[in-house]
Amino acid sequence: MTNPNGVILYEGPSQLDGAPIVVIATGLKQGSTNAKTGAMIQTYILRSDMPPIDAVKSGDDASICGGCTHRGDGTGKGRSCYVTLMHGPRGVWAAYKRGAYGEGVARRPAHGLFKDRMVRLGTYGDPAAVPVKVWTTALFNTKGWTGYTHQWNSIDAAVWAPLVMASADSEREMQLAHALGYRTFRVTPLGEQPIKGIEIVCPASHEAGQKVECIDCKACMGTSAKARVSIQIQAHGTGKRYVQN
């Protein structure tokens, strides 16, 4: 039985290494309960041929995450990614393998599949692993989105900067990404503060007092956002201890 709460947005080769991936959007009927993002449409970018945990342990998650430093050592050790694989990714992949999801954008392009909703590009996985047209089509008539990429130095900034924030892991990376035309989202070790005049603390973060959910903030829409400053957040999640200077 098809799950009315989710759809397949893309099945095909990864734009990073050509391996098979799938993109699944969830939260169509029943929005996410994520306390930070609010009830946004969530999108999972997964290897279509193996469970997410297996992909991380074998290093095959490079197909969806590229060279992101938060992947760890390629075997799952030292992983600082905030995404808990046992939760959303594992459940979505298992439902996909059961045939629970129908096709979305591929069958109904630009017909407002997510009309008047906020969309999270890459709840798990890097949006740049997916053809950009999948995202621009999915975002037709939406209220907005959030998106982040670690591939900013190897993709076309003219195409991607309006869609995503460049994920920076140091001040130097932040400077390089800014020079290419991106706004940045910088994850820092615990206790580190934003650079005055260049960054602000993520308003949805714990250290900012969780002032607003992502669904209402709309600061992480790349250069399409009204915000001009970049965003900083202290490491969070079970692997935060691995984020160091």
C-alpha positions as CSV (number, residue, x, y, z in Angstrom):
1,M,0.0,0.0,0.0
2,T,1.3,3.4,-1.0
3,N,2.2,5.7,2.0
4,P,0.2,9.0,1.5
5,N,2.7,10.7,3.7
6,G,5.7,10.3,1.4
7,V,6.7,10.2,-2.3
8,I,9.8,9.4,-4.4
9,L,11.3,12.5,-5.9
10,Y,14.2,10.9,-7.7
11,E,15.7,7.5,-8.4
12,G,18.9,7.5,-10.4
13,P,22.7,8.0,-10.3
14,S,24.3,10.2,-7.7
15,Q,25.7,13.4,-9.1
16,L,28.7,12.8,-6.8
17,D,29.9,9.3,-7.9
18,G,27.2,7.8,-10.2
19,A,26.1,5.2,-7.6
20,P,22.3,4.5,-7.3
21,I,20.4,6.8,-5.0
22,V,16.9,7.6,-4.1
23,V,15.3,10.8,-2.8
24,I,12.1,10.5,-0.7
25,A,10.0,13.3,0.7
26,T,8.0,12.7,3.8
27,G,5.6,14.8,5.9
28,L,3.1,15.4,3.1
29,K,0.0,14.7,5.2
30,Q,1.4,14.6,8.7
31,G,4.2,17.1,9.2
32,S,7.5,16.4,10.9
33,T,7.6,16.5,14.7
34,N,11.2,17.7,14.7
35,A,11.4,20.4,17.4
36,K,14.1,22.4,15.6
37,T,12.6,22.5,12.1
38,G,8.9,22.4,12.8
39,A,6.4,20.6,10.5
40,M,8.5,20.9,7.3
41,I,8.5,18.5,4.4
42,Q,11.6,16.3,5.0
43,T,13.7,14.9,2.2
44,Y,16.0,11.8,2.6
45,I,18.8,11.2,0.1
46,L,19.7,7.5,0.4
47,R,21.7,4.8,-1.3
48,S,18.9,2.9,-3.0
49,D,20.7,-0.4,-2.9
50,M,21.7,-0.7,0.7
51,P,20.5,0.3,4.2
52,P,21.9,3.6,5.5
53,I,23.8,2.0,8.3
54,D,25.5,-0.4,5.9
55,A,26.4,2.5,3.6
56,V,28.1,4.4,6.5
57,K,30.0,1.4,7.6
58,S,31.3,0.6,4.1
59,G,32.0,4.2,3.2
60,D,29.4,4.0,0.4
61,D,27.6,7.0,2.0
62,A,30.0,9.1,0.0
63,S,27.5,8.7,-2.8
64,I,25.1,10.9,-0.8
65,C,27.4,12.9,1.4
66,G,30.5,13.4,-0.7
67,G,33.6,14.4,1.3
68,C,31.7,15.8,4.3
69,T,34.0,15.8,7.3
70,H,31.1,14.8,9.6
71,R,30.9,11.3,8.0
72,G,33.8,10.2,10.1
73,D,36.6,7.9,8.9
74,G,34.5,6.0,6.3
75,T,33.7,3.1,8.6
76,G,31.3,4.9,10.9
77,K,33.9,5.8,13.5
78,G,34.4,9.4,14.6
79,R,31.1,10.3,13.0
80,S,30.0,13.8,14.0
81,C,26.9,14.1,11.9
82,Y,23.9,15.0,13.9
83,V,21.6,12.7,12.0
84,T,20.7,9.5,13.9
85,L,20.6,6.7,11.3
86,M,18.5,4.4,13.4
87,H,15.6,6.9,13.3
88,G,14.4,8.6,10.1
89,P,16.9,7.2,7.5
90,R,16.5,3.6,8.5
91,G,12.7,3.8,8.7
92,V,12.4,5.6,5.4
93,W,14.7,3.2,3.6
94,A,12.8,0.2,4.9
95,A,9.5,1.7,3.8
96,Y,11.0,2.4,0.4
97,K,12.1,-1.2,0.0
98,R,8.5,-2.3,0.9
99,G,7.3,-0.3,-2.0
100,A,5.5,2.2,0.3
101,Y,6.2,5.3,-1.7
102,G,4.7,6.4,-5.0
103,E,6.4,8.8,-7.4
104,G,6.1,12.5,-6.9
105,V,7.8,15.2,-8.9
106,A,8.7,12.8,-11.7
107,R,5.0,12.2,-12.5
108,R,3.7,15.6,-11.5
109,P,6.4,18.2,-12.3
110,A,5.8,21.8,-11.2
111,H,2.2,21.2,-10.1
112,G,2.6,22.4,-6.6
113,L,3.3,19.0,-4.9
114,F,4.5,20.9,-1.8
115,K,2.4,24.1,-2.4
116,D,2.5,26.6,0.5
117,R,4.8,24.3,2.5
118,M,8.4,24.7,3.8
119,V,10.8,22.0,2.5
120,R,14.0,20.7,4.0
121,L,16.5,19.8,1.3
122,G,18.5,17.0,2.6
123,T,17.2,16.0,6.0
124,Y,19.8,13.3,5.5
125,G,22.3,13.5,2.6
126,D,23.7,16.4,0.6
127,P,21.4,18.1,-1.9
128,A,24.2,18.3,-4.4
129,A,24.1,14.5,-4.9
130,V,20.8,15.1,-6.7
131,P,20.2,16.9,-10.1
132,V,19.4,20.5,-9.3
133,K,16.2,20.3,-11.4
134,V,14.7,17.9,-9.0
135,W,14.9,20.6,-6.3
136,T,13.8,23.5,-8.4
137,T,10.8,21.5,-9.5
138,A,9.9,20.4,-6.0
139,L,10.2,24.0,-4.7
140,F,7.6,25.3,-7.1
141,N,4.9,27.3,-5.2
142,T,6.4,26.5,-1.8
143,K,6.8,29.0,1.0
144,G,10.5,28.3,1.2
145,W,13.1,25.8,2.2
146,T,16.4,25.1,4.0
147,G,19.4,23.5,2.4
148,Y,23.1,22.9,3.0
149,T,26.0,21.5,1.0
150,H,29.5,20.4,1.7
151,Q,30.2,20.2,-2.0
152,W,30.2,24.0,-2.5
153,N,33.8,24.1,-3.8
154,S,33.1,21.6,-6.6
155,I,29.7,22.6,-7.9
156,D,28.4,25.6,-9.9
157,A,27.9,28.4,-7.4
158,A,25.8,30.4,-9.8
159,V,23.3,27.5,-9.8
160,W,23.5,26.4,-6.2
161,A,24.2,29.5,-4.1
162,P,20.6,30.7,-4.4
163,L,19.3,27.3,-3.1
164,V,21.7,26.2,-0.4
165,M,24.0,27.4,2.3
166,A,27.7,26.4,2.0
167,S,28.5,24.1,5.0
168,A,31.8,25.5,6.4
169,D,33.8,23.8,9.1
170,S,36.4,26.6,9.7
171,E,36.7,30.3,9.3
172,R,39.0,29.7,6.2
173,E,36.3,27.6,4.5
174,M,33.7,30.3,5.4
175,Q,35.9,32.9,3.7
176,L,36.4,30.8,0.6
177,A,32.7,30.0,0.2
178,H,31.8,33.7,0.6
179,A,34.3,34.5,-2.1
180,L,32.4,32.2,-4.4
181,G,29.1,33.9,-3.7
182,Y,27.6,31.6,-1.0
183,R,26.2,32.4,2.4
184,T,27.5,29.9,4.9
185,F,26.3,27.7,7.7
186,R,29.2,27.0,10.0
187,V,29.2,24.2,12.6
188,T,31.7,25.0,15.4
189,P,33.1,23.3,18.5
190,L,31.1,23.8,21.7
191,G,31.5,27.2,23.2
192,E,32.6,29.0,20.0
193,Q,30.8,32.2,19.1
194,P,29.8,33.7,15.7
195,I,32.1,36.2,14.0
196,K,30.6,39.6,14.7
197,G,29.2,41.4,11.7
198,I,29.5,38.3,9.5
199,E,27.5,35.6,11.3
200,I,24.7,35.2,13.7
201,V,23.8,32.3,16.0
202,C,21.2,30.0,14.4
203,P,17.9,31.3,16.0
204,A,16.6,27.7,16.3
205,S,19.7,26.5,18.2
206,H,19.8,25.5,21.8
207,E,22.4,28.2,22.5
208,A,20.1,30.9,21.0
209,G,17.2,29.8,23.2
210,Q,15.4,28.1,20.4
211,K,13.7,31.4,19.6
212,V,12.1,30.3,16.3
213,E,11.7,27.1,14.4
214,C,13.3,26.7,10.9
215,I,9.8,26.6,9.4
216,D,9.3,30.2,10.4
217,C,12.9,31.5,10.3
218,K,13.7,31.1,6.6
219,A,17.3,32.3,7.0
220,C,18.8,29.2,5.4
221,M,17.6,29.6,1.8
222,G,21.0,30.4,0.4
223,T,21.2,33.8,-1.3
224,S,17.4,33.7,-1.9
225,A,16.8,34.4,1.8
226,K,16.2,38.0,3.0
227,A,19.0,37.5,5.5
228,R,22.4,38.6,4.3
229,V,24.5,37.5,7.3
230,S,25.7,33.9,7.6
231,I,24.7,31.4,10.3
232,Q,26.8,29.7,13.0
233,I,25.8,26.9,15.3
234,Q,27.6,24.9,17.9
235,A,28.0,21.2,17.3
236,H,25.0,19.2,18.4
237,G,23.8,15.6,18.3
238,T,25.4,12.4,19.6
239,G,28.7,13.0,17.7
240,K,29.3,16.6,18.8
241,R,32.4,15.6,20.7
242,Y,34.1,14.9,17.5
243,V,33.8,18.5,16.2
244,Q,37.1,20.2,17.1
245,N,39.2,23.1,15.9
